[in-house]
Structures are given as structure tokens and as C-alpha cells.
Amino acid sequence: MFINIYNTLLRILYPLVITPYIQHRKTIGKEDISRFHERLGRPQQERPEGKLIWFHGASVGESISMLPLIKRLLEIYPDIRVMVTTGTRTSADVMAKRLPERAFHQYLPIDNPSFTARFLDHWKPDLILWFESDFWPAMLSGIKHRNIPLILVNGRISDKSFKRWQKFVFISRELLSCFTLCLGQSEEDARRLHILGARTSLCLGNLKYAGLPIPVDENEKNKIISLINGRPVWLASSTHHNEEEQIGNHIREIQQAVPGVLTIIVPRHPHRGPEIKETLDTLGLKTGLRSAKDEITPDTEVYIADTIGELGIWYNIAPVVFVGGSLIPHGGQNFMEPSRMRDAVIVGPHMHNFTDAINRAKKADAVIQVKDAAELRDSVIRLLGDSDFLETRRRLACNWAEAENRVLDGILEKVKGYIKA
């Protein structure tokens, strides 16, 4: 009932409300104009022959978490093809660089019954793996109508979302009925999915624990290492607004304890690079901006790496990594990636986006969690000043990440059951 009402209203409101909104997104650069036809369900690429498995994820993080499963499936089934859809330009850029052979990217169509029908009729996927907690009614109902197996992978229902959905269980039940199987990130997520109406829900672990190593451009890495010229270095990655200023306020103290130290900052949103530079320049720090092609010099105190697709270089170079989104109440960012790259990992107090993961990592002594920027400063100083302590923390982080990698096997076995010979 809800989905029928939704689809009817969408057809009525699209020209009046949604079209102006989409036009605004085009104007501010949030839509890829050259490929906007894909957003209307009009792909220009032909469907490949044979079986097609469709993976969908909204954000960069969700898209990256798919890669290990995509890689393994393509290895096991040499005749299948994989289509990955996302909704943002940034995720499309990342996928263009990281998708393996026999996999390709498309934009998810706008959730309009006409667009989603054209999309599904063109691609005719044999199996769909949905890596997103946003449920698009027009698309989900179209999938259900065509009896295509649909699996929710790495499903997460936050406390806030769970409370909200409980007020509208009649809607969540209808939406979740479109899924053949729901795999929660944690046992609690699986339980919540069941309460909200999932036909079958269970937990096999968090696929983000099983990520592939981030690609590293070795030539570029070697150039940067040459410019750093043996200086001690640490990295603040995936930082958000206000975190850079908090860190900047303590850089002089880190420099006093660790002479010659270089701080590298990789913002979560690269377009913020100039803004971060202005903030740190105001604090009297000598900065370089990678997007402006600034090079690291002996005088550079903070290097702002505001580019896309180079995070692997910085994780590879810096032995100490602070993962942002955690000094502010954002909820944290993916701290498993630097753990896999054998970095000593520090996070702030706000890690509620990764409650299960952070608890497991802390139990294994694989991560250092600090209360504020002052404790972050102290941890950086200790790690860079004590090589034995640093080596221990790097080893513990890497060992934990490798142990958690086994979640991929369980999810892979479930997915294989839906791939018909």
C-alpha cells in the first residue's frame, strides 16, 4: 500500500518539485552532466552477455567495502559480469580507478517508477547485492515485481534510525519484504532488521573488516618519501570541520617533543582543502596544499593532501594515523584501512558509527582511543618517540585486521547460494 502511494505521488510531484531540485544539483556540480542520462534510467552501455550481478552502494565507504567480495566472485565465476551503481560523483571516480576487469560502474537512477523500470528492463540483473541503508521504494518494488533475488549486505540500523522506523513499522515491513535476505553488520543490526520486518535476517560479520589493501602509486609515493627526507611523520585522515583546528592548536607542542615532525592532513571532503589551509595559516603554521601542486619542503609543517584516490600513499608513508570524524560527534570513519596497512591507529571519543568494530579492536589492543585533541597530541608524541612502542602498536593493529578478514568467507558462501549454475 505505502509503495503504491509513494510511486503515485512521485509521478505527480516529479515535474513540480523534484525536477527543480535535480536542476539545482546540476548547477552546483553534484550531478555528472555527461552521464546524467544514467540517472534517468537511459544507459548508453549495452548489457554484457551472460550472468550479471548488480552491487549498489551510496557512498565511497560502502563502494570500497564491496571490492573484496567483487574480486572473489569474479575469481570463482569466470563467466559473470559485475555492475556497480552509486549515487555520487566522488564514488564514481573512486570506482573508475578500483573496479577490476569484468566490472563496470553506472549511476543509480533517480527513484522514479519510470526511470527504475527502464533501468531494470535494460540490465536484467540475475542477483542484486544492496550495500545501503537507504531504501528506495520505486527501485525496491520494481526488483520485487521481477522476482530478482535481492540481498542486503552489511545492513546497519542506527539507534536513531531504529527509533524512527519503529513508529512506521508498516512502512519498514513493506520495504524490507522486498529483500530475499538481510545480512546485518552486527547481531544487533540483524535483530533490528527482523523486528522491522525482514523475512530472513542474520549476522555473518561486518564486510568492512575484509577490505582490500588501498592502492598505492609507488612512483608518487617514492617522490613524496624523497621530499620528506627522513623526517618523522604522522597522518590525520578523513578529518571533518573543526578537527583540523583542534589538531593545529597542538602541532607546536608535538614539534617541540619530536623535532622536524611533519603533519599530513587528508580531509574527508577534499574540496575543504583551501579552507583548512586558511585555518592553519591563521595559527601561524607553514602549510602546503597538494591540490595547488605545492611540494613538501623542509619548512613545511603541515601538508594538506586534498586529493582523491591517494589515501593509500599516505597510509603507506605514515606509521601513525589518527582517523577523523571522531573528535567531533560525527561517529568516526573507517579505521580498519590503516590497521590493514600496519599503522598504529588512534581514534577520538566519538566512534558510534563503528561501535561493534571499535569494541572488538580495543579488546585486541589494536587501537588507541583518546578523549580529546590533547590526548591525541600525547599519543602521537609517545608513538613517534618510542620505536618499540610504535612497533608493538603497529603489529597489534595489523594482526587484528587480518583476523577480522575472515568475515568475507561467510558472506561469500551465502551469496554463492543465489548464483544459479
C-alpha positions in Angstrom: 0.0 0.0 0.0 2.7 2.5 1.0 4.8 1.8 -2.1 1.8 2.2 -4.4 1.0 5.6 -2.8 4.7 6.6 -2.9 5.0 5.8 -6.6 1.8 7.6 -7.5 2.9 10.8 -5.6 6.3 10.6 -7.2 4.8 10.7 -10.7 2.7 13.7 -9.7 5.4 15.6 -7.8 8.4 14.9 -10.1 7.9 17.8 -12.6 6.8 20.2 -9.8 9.3 19.6 -7.1 11.9 17.0 -7.9 12.9 18.4 -11.3 13.9 21.8 -9.9 15.8 20.1 -7.1 17.8 18.0 -9.6 18.4 21.1 -11.7 19.9 22.8 -8.6 22.2 19.8 -8.0 23.4 20.1 -11.6 24.1 23.8 -11.1 26.2 23.2 -8.0 28.2 20.4 -9.6 26.7 17.4 -7.6 25.5 15.7 -10.8 27.7 14.3 -13.5 26.2 16.2 -16.6 28.0 14.0 -19.1 26.3 10.9 -17.7 23.0 12.3 -16.4 21.1 10.0 -18.8 22.0 7.2 -16.5 20.2 8.9 -13.7 17.1 8.9 -15.9 17.4 5.1 -16.5 18.7 5.5 -20.0 22.1 3.7 -20.1 24.1 4.0 -23.2 26.2 1.0 -22.5 24.9 -2.4 -23.7 24.2 -5.2 -21.2 27.0 -7.7 -21.2 26.3 -11.3 -22.2 25.7 -13.9 -19.5 25.0 -13.5 -15.8 25.1 -10.0 -14.4 25.4 -9.4 -10.6 24.5 -5.9 -9.6 26.1 -4.3 -6.5 24.7 -1.0 -5.2 26.2 1.3 -2.5 25.6 5.0 -1.9 28.9 6.3 -0.5 32.6 5.9 -1.1 32.9 3.8 2.0 30.1 1.4 1.0 31.5 1.2 -2.5 35.0 0.3 -1.2 33.6 -2.3 1.1 32.2 -4.2 -1.9 35.6 -4.6 -3.6 36.8 -7.8 -1.8 33.5 -9.6 -2.5 33.5 -8.5 -6.1 37.1 -9.7 -6.6 36.4 -13.1 -5.1 33.2 -13.6 -7.1 34.9 -12.8 -10.3 37.7 -15.2 -9.5 35.2 -18.0 -8.7 32.9 -17.4 -11.6 34.9 -16.5 -14.7 31.8 -16.0 -16.9 29.9 -13.5 -14.8 30.0 -9.7 -15.0 29.5 -7.2 -12.2 27.8 -3.8 -12.4 28.3 -1.4 -9.5 26.0 1.6 -9.0 26.5 4.6 -6.8 24.8 8.0 -6.4 27.7 10.4 -6.1 30.4 11.7 -8.4 33.2 11.1 -5.9 32.2 7.4 -5.5 32.0 7.1 -9.3 35.6 8.5 -9.6 36.9 6.0 -7.0 35.2 3.1 -8.6 36.6 4.0 -12.0 40.1 3.6 -10.6 39.5 0.5 -8.5 37.0 -1.8 -10.2 38.6 -5.0 -11.6 38.3 -6.3 -15.1 34.8 -7.6 -16.0 33.2 -5.0 -13.6 31.8 -1.6 -14.6 30.1 1.4 -13.0 26.7 3.1 -13.6 24.9 5.8 -11.7 21.8 4.7 -9.8 18.7 6.2 -11.5 16.6 8.7 -9.6 13.9 6.9 -7.7 11.0 7.4 -10.1 9.0 4.3 -11.3 9.5 5.1 -14.9 13.3 5.6 -14.6 13.8 2.5 -12.4 11.7 0.3 -14.7 13.8 1.4 -17.7 17.0 0.6 -15.7 15.8 -2.9 -14.7 14.4 -3.7 -18.1 17.7 -2.8 -19.7 20.2 -4.5 -17.3 18.1 -7.5 -16.2 20.4 -8.4 -13.3 20.4 -12.0 -12.1 21.3 -11.1 -8.5 21.4 -7.8 -6.6 23.6 -7.0 -3.5 22.4 -3.8 -1.8 25.1 -2.1 0.4 23.0 0.8 1.6 20.6 1.6 4.5 18.6 4.0 2.4 15.7 2.0 0.8 14.4 3.5 -2.4 10.8 2.3 -2.7 10.4 2.6 -6.5 13.5 0.6 -7.2 12.9 -2.0 -4.5 9.3 -2.6 -5.6 10.5 -2.9 -9.2 13.0 -5.5 -8.2 10.4 -7.5 -6.2 8.0 -7.4 -9.1 10.6 -9.0 -11.3 11.4 -11.7 -8.7 15.1 -10.9 -8.7 17.0 -12.2 -5.6 17.9 -9.1 -3.5 20.4 -9.4 -0.6 21.0 -6.6 1.9 24.7 -6.8 2.7 26.3 -5.0 5.7 22.9 -3.7 6.8 23.1 -1.2 9.6 20.2 0.3 11.6 21.5 3.0 14.0 19.8 3.8 17.3 18.2 6.9 15.8 17.0 5.1 12.7 15.6 2.2 14.7 13.5 4.5 16.9 12.3 6.4 13.8 11.4 3.2 11.9 9.6 1.7 14.9 7.0 4.5 14.5 6.4 3.4 10.9 6.7 -0.4 11.1 4.0 -0.8 8.4 6.4 1.0 6.0 9.6 -0.7 7.0 7.9 -4.1 6.8 6.7 -3.4 3.2 10.2 -2.1 2.2 12.1 -5.0 3.9 9.8 -7.6 2.3 11.5 -6.7 -1.0 14.7 -8.3 0.3 15.3 -12.1 -0.1 17.9 -12.0 2.7 19.2 -9.3 5.1 22.7 -9.5 6.5 23.4 -7.2 9.4 26.7 -5.8 10.3 26.3 -7.0 13.9 23.9 -9.2 15.8 22.0 -6.2 17.0 21.6 -4.9 13.4 20.2 -8.3 12.4 17.8 -8.3 15.4 16.6 -4.8 14.5 16.1 -5.8 10.8 14.0 -8.7 12.0 11.8 -6.5 14.2 11.3 -4.0 11.4 10.0 -6.7 9.1 12.9 -8.5 7.3 11.8 -12.0 6.2 15.2 -13.5 7.0 18.0 -11.6 8.8 21.3 -12.8 10.3 24.8 -11.6 11.1 27.9 -13.0 9.4 30.1 -10.1 10.4 31.0 -6.7 9.0 32.3 -6.8 5.4 34.2 -3.5 6.0 36.6 -5.7 8.1 37.5 -7.6 4.9 38.7 -4.7 2.7 41.4 -5.0 0.1 44.6 -3.0 0.6 44.2 0.5 -0.7 46.1 1.0 -4.0 49.4 2.8 -3.8 51.1 4.7 -6.7 54.6 3.6 -6.0 56.3 6.3 -8.2 54.3 9.0 -6.4 55.0 7.5 -3.0 58.7 7.4 -3.7 58.7 11.1 -4.8 57.0 12.1 -1.6 59.3 10.0 0.6 62.3 11.7 -1.1 60.8 15.2 -0.3 60.1 14.2 3.3 63.8 13.2 3.5 63.7 11.1 6.7 61.6 13.5 8.8 59.3 11.9 11.4 55.7 11.9 10.0 52.2 11.3 11.2 48.8 11.5 9.5 45.3 12.8 10.4 43.0 11.2 7.8 39.3 11.7 7.0 39.1 14.8 9.1 36.0 16.9 9.4 35.3 20.6 10.0 36.8 21.8 13.3 39.0 18.8 13.8 41.9 20.4 11.8 41.8 23.4 14.0 41.8 21.3 17.2 44.9 19.4 15.8 46.6 22.6 14.6 46.4 24.0 18.1 48.7 21.2 19.3 51.2 21.0 16.5 53.8 23.3 18.1 53.9 21.0 21.2 54.3 17.9 19.0 57.2 19.7 17.2 58.9 20.5 20.5 58.8 16.9 21.5 59.5 15.5 18.1 61.9 17.8 16.2 61.3 18.1 12.5 57.9 16.3 12.6 55.7 16.6 9.5 51.9 16.5 10.0 49.9 15.4 7.0 46.1 16.0 6.9 43.8 14.3 4.4 40.3 15.8 4.8 37.2 13.6 4.4 35.9 16.1 1.8 38.8 17.2 -0.5 37.1 20.5 -1.5 37.7 21.7 2.0 41.5 21.9 1.4 41.8 25.7 0.8 39.5 26.3 3.9 41.8 24.1 6.0 44.9 25.8 4.8 43.4 29.2 5.7 42.6 28.0 9.2 46.1 26.6 9.8 47.8 29.6 8.3 45.9 31.7 10.8 47.5 29.6 13.5 50.9 30.6 12.2 51.7 27.2 10.7 53.6 26.8 7.4 51.3 24.7 5.1 51.3 23.1 1.7 48.3 22.3 -0.4 48.5 19.2 -2.7 45.7 20.3 -5.0 47.7 23.5 -5.6 50.7 21.3 -6.5 52.6 22.6 -3.5 55.6 20.4 -2.7 56.8 19.3 0.7 59.8 21.4 1.7 62.0 21.4 4.8 59.9 24.3 6.0 56.5 22.6 5.5 54.9 21.9 8.9 51.5 20.7 7.7 50.8 19.2 4.3 47.1 19.1 3.3 46.6 16.2 0.9 43.2 17.3 -0.6 43.1 14.9 -3.5 41.1 11.8 -4.4 42.5 8.3 -4.6 45.8 8.9 -2.9 44.9 7.8 0.7 46.9 4.6 0.2 50.1 6.6 -0.3 49.7 8.5 3.0 48.8 5.4 4.9 51.9 3.7 3.5 54.2 6.6 4.4 52.9 7.5 7.9 53.4 4.9 10.7 51.0 6.8 13.0 47.4 7.6 11.8 44.6 9.4 13.5 41.2 8.7 11.9 38.9 11.7 11.9 35.2 12.2 12.3 35.9 11.1 15.9 37.0 14.3 17.7 33.6 15.7 16.9 30.2 13.9 17.3 30.2 12.6 13.7 30.7 9.0 14.7 34.0 8.2 13.2 35.4 7.0 9.9 36.8 3.6 8.7 39.8 2.8 11.0 40.2 -0.7 9.6 42.0 0.6 6.4 45.1 2.0 8.2 45.1 -1.1 10.5 45.4 -3.3 7.5 48.3 -1.2 6.2 50.1 -1.8 9.5 49.8 1.7 11.0 49.4 2.5 14.7 45.8 3.8 14.8 44.4 6.5 17.0 40.7 7.5 17.2 38.8 10.1 19.2 35.9 9.6 21.6 33.1 9.7 19.1 33.0 6.3 17.3 29.3 5.4 17.5 29.3 4.6 13.7 31.6 1.7 14.5 30.5 0.6 17.9 30.9 -3.1 17.3 34.2 -2.7 15.5 35.8 -0.3 18.0 34.9 -2.6 20.9 36.5 -5.6 19.2 39.6 -3.6 18.3 40.0 -2.2 21.8 39.6 -5.7 23.2 42.5 -6.8 20.9 44.5 -3.7 22.0 44.6 -2.8 18.3 43.6 0.9 18.5 44.3 3.8 20.8 41.2 5.8 21.7 41.7 9.3 23.1 39.3 11.7 24.9 40.3 14.9 23.1 42.9 16.6 21.0 45.3 17.0 24.0 45.3 13.2 24.5 45.8 12.8 20.7 48.9 15.0 21.0 50.3 13.0 23.8 49.7 9.7 21.9 51.4 11.0 18.8 54.4 12.2 20.8 54.7 8.8 22.6 54.4 6.7 19.4 56.9 8.8 17.4 59.3 9.0 20.3 59.3 5.3 21.3 60.2 3.0 18.4 59.4 -0.2 20.4 56.0 1.0 21.5 55.3 2.1 17.9 56.2 -1.3 16.5 54.0 -3.1 19.1 51.0 -0.9 18.2 51.5 -1.4 14.5 51.7 -5.2 14.9 48.6 -5.4 17.1 46.6 -3.3 14.7 47.6 -5.4 11.7 47.1 -8.7 13.4 43.6 -7.7 14.4 42.7 -6.5 10.9 43.9 -9.8 9.4 41.9 -11.9 11.8 38.7 -9.9 11.1 39.2 -10.5 7.4 37.6 -14.0 7.7 34.1 -12.5 7.6 34.4 -12.4 3.8 34.3 -16.2 3.6 30.9 -16.5 5.4 29.2 -13.8 3.3 30.7 -15.3 0.1 29.2 -18.7 0.9 25.7 -17.2 1.4 25.9 -15.2 -1.8 27.1 -18.2 -3.8 23.8 -20.0 -2.9 21.9 -17.4 -5.0 24.0 -17.7 -8.1 22.4 -20.4 -10.3 24.5 -22.5 -12.5 
